[in-house]
Amino acid sequence: MQNPTQYIAIIILIVLVIIKRVLRAFTYQRFATGTFRFRIALYSVIALILMWYAAVDPTQYLFDLCGLVLGVGLIYAAVKNIVFEKRSKELYFKTHAWVEIVILSLFFARLAYKYYMVSTEFANDAPEVISRKLRYSSDPITNVVFFLLCTYYIGYYGYVYFIGKEKLALIENEAVK
């Protein structure tokens, strides 16, 4: 019999990450160039991995393209509504609440759907069978959502990085005068 505390620790960790993400979505975030470079690199690697896996079934590229187009639409909405704020010598930014709600909803809806599918479709299967089925199955909606999120975060963080650096340089120039 497995120890249930291992599941409790994972659930607590997931809940804490979700709470942090939700709070970050509705408050100002401090502009940090290193964080943006790391996030852009991370999401770029994830997008490349998704594209590499799509090579097994080239029709998956169509779903990646759909995610790309939808991601660009979200980037446009986020960039149009971003707010920068200067606090002392630091720069803070905030995304429009509705854009963050859409991103969070996509993520949580996809997570809930996958949990439902795994719990109902694989309820009576052995772990080895589940592993084999998941390895050789692909869900186009998941591809669209993941590629949408990767596109959004790469484009959005790239925009915030470059515009924030310009605004930060202006703040430093004002401080010198």
N, C-alpha and C positions, 0 to 999 in steps of 0.2 A: 504494500500500500504506500502511495506517495504521501509526502509531507505537505499538508495544505498551506503551510506558511510560505512556501515558495510562490504559490499563486497569489497570496495576499500581498507579498512584497511587490510583485510585478503589477498588480492592480493599483496599488498605492502609487507606484512610480508613474504609471500611465495617467492616473487622475491628477497628479501634481503637474505633469507636463501639459495636460489639457487645461488646467486652471491657469497656468502661466501663459499659455498661448492665447486664451480668451482674454485675460487681463491685458496682455500686450496689444491685442487687437483694438482695444478701446481707449488706450492711454498713449501719451507721447513716449517715443522711444529715443534714447540718446543716440546720436550719430557717431558711429565708430567704424573707421575705414577698414580695419582688419577683419571685423565681423562680416562686413559686406563682401570682401574678397573671398573669405572662406565659404560663405553661403553660395555665392555665384559659382565657385569651383565645385562645391558639393552637388548642387543641382545640375550643373553641366555634366558631371560624371554620371549622375543618375539618368539623365536624358540620353546620354550616349549608351549606357547599359540597356535602356529600354529599346533604343534603336537597334542595338546589336541583337537582342533577343527577337526583334521583329524580323530579322533576316531569315529566321527559320520558316516563317510564314509571311511572305511579302505583302499579303493583304493587310497585315497589321500596320503597315506604313500608312494606309488610308486612315486608320483610327488615330495614329500619331499626328497626322496632318490635321484632323478634326480638332484634336487637343491643342495643337499649335495655333490654329485660327481662333479658337475660343480663348486661349491664353492671351493672345495679342489683344483681343477685345477687352479682357479684364485689365491688361496693362494700360490700355488707353483710358479706361474709366478711373483707374487708380492714379495715374499720372495727372490726369485732369483735375483731380480732387485732393491731391496731397497738400499738406500744410506743414511748413517749416516754422520753427520758433527759436529765437535766440534767447538763451538764458545765461546770463553773465558771459563767459567766454565759450560756452558750449552750444552746440546746435542740436535741436530735437526735431523730430518729424512725426507726423500722424497721417495714417491712411484714412480715407473715407470709411465710415462705419459700415455702409452697405456692401462695399467691396469685400471687407473683412468677413462680413456675415455670409456672403456668397462662398468665399473660400472655405470658411469653417464648415458651412453646411455641406458642401461637396465632400470634404474630407470625412465628416462624421456620417453622412448618409452612405458613403462607400464602405466605411468601416462597419457600420451596422448591417449593410447588405451582405458583405462577405461573412460576417459572423453568422447571420441567419442561414446563408447557403451552406456553410460548413457544418453548422449544428443540425440542419435538417437533412441535407443530402448525404452526409457522411456519418450520420449518427450511429449506424450499426456496423460500420467498416472497421477493420483492424488498422492500426497506425501505418503499417507498411502499405496497405491498399490506398489509404488517404494520401500518403506521400506520393505514390505513383500517379494517382489521378490528378493531383495538383501540379505535378511536374509537367505533365503532358497536356494540360488544359490551359487555355488562355481565355480571358474575359475581355472582350473589346471595350466594354464600358470602363473597366478598370484602366485599360491603356489610355483611353481618352482623358479620364480624370487625372491620372498620373502625369501624362504629358502636358495637360493644361496647367497643372500645378507647377511642374518644372519650368515651363515657358513663362508663366506668370512671375515666379520668383526670380528667375534669371533676368528677365527684362525689368521688373520692378526694382530689384536690388541694384541692378546696373544703373538705372536712371537715378535712383536715390544717391548712389555712390558718386556719380559724376556731378550732379547738380549740388549735392551736399558739399562736395569738395570746393566747388566754386563759391558757394555761400560762406563756407568756413574761411576761405581765403579773404573774402570781403570783410568778414568779422575781424580777422586778424589785422587787415590793413587799417580798419577803423580804430583798432586798439593802439596801433603804432602812432597814428596822428594825434 
